Amino acid sequence: MTPTFPDITISTDRLVLRPFEEGDVPALADMMNDELVTAWTSAPHPYTLDDARDWAGRAAPAERSEGRGIVFAVAEFLTQRLVGSVHLRNTNWRCRSTEIGYVTAPWARGEGYASEAVRAVAQWLFRHQGFERLELRTAADNTASQQVAQKTGCISEGVLRNAWIARTRTEDGGWTDIRTDLIVWSLLPEDLDDLDEETAQGDRAAYADWN
């Protein structure tokens, strides 16, 4: 039988990471129609309410139940407003490694939510699921995603040349596909331990968006 992640909720000081719910569908569609999400992900465009409903009700739960990974809706702890998503995928259970991806809603950017959510998932993976490697791939020009990787303590390992298809605006306002490089990052348990120690010593200046 294929291993699976437990059906769980993860909480931080500001966020709750939980399964998607029917009530998330309108906000999910709005989030996925944002220009930056369209540019850097392979999500359908335009992203319809039916797409959001299918993801929340069928595709996301199947990632966990079929052993490929797990999907978290990221919501504000106090308001329960959807502010993003974190997706573990391409999980290798023998190697105890998995790949992480994330999306931040346009109305929630600049708050440090992505790095807070990624760090919470990494802590859970390493300390409670016995994983040994978390991998992240960012498009070469996606500087915001790269900043999340750096703030979470990820180490850049190299470049996969011409390995991703992103999208860019055309002169008539449409979208066209473009090829781009991918930067490969990794996080190991000791990397996270080092970051936790640095934070505990009061070196918070570089991680102010976690406060």
Helices and strands as residue ranges (DSSP letters): E 10-11, E 15-18, G 22-24, H 25-32, H 35-40, H 49-54, I 55-59, H 60-65, E 70-76, E 82-92, E 97-104, G 106-108, H 113-128, E 133-139, H 143-151, E 155-169, E 175-187, H 189-200, G 205-210
